[in-house]
Amino acid sequence: MINRKAHAVWKGNGKEGKGTITTQSGVLSDQPYGFNTRFEDKPGTNPEELIAAAHSGCFTMALAFQLQEAGLAATEMSTEAVVTLEKDGAGFKVTKSALTLTASIPGIDQAKFDELAHAAEVGCPISKVLDCEITLKAILKQG
């Protein structure tokens, strides 16, 4: 079993309050977050951005392992995840994570690429934990 942790501190009310997020690795250390970073695109982070980072990284690594099992390796893979937060009754809900992958993989055809990308999409641990629609647009660059 692997455990990873992060720590959040919040001071004040919901709209005017401010918080910080720190991760176990230290890659985020007292990173500011609050209403303005979540709903107004101000500098700092927010939970949805962190979910998008986790999903894009997890999916891309899962695909790298799928390729390895198939005897293939990517020259490069780039994945963007767009996480959508929508009003849900009195609160909000993450309703979608849209993955867009662009990959250069020597020796793979489109059918195998699509098969492995789909397996990575449904198999990555972050996809499994998300309770929302997940979409994948996979682009195989030739050459």
Secondary structure by P-SEA (a helix, b strand, c coil): ccccbbbbbbccccccccbbbbccccccccccccccccccccccccaaaaaaaaaaaaaaaaaaaaaaaacccccbbbbbbbbbbbbccccccccbbbbbbbbbbccccaaaaaaaaaaaaaccccccccccbbbbbbbbbcc
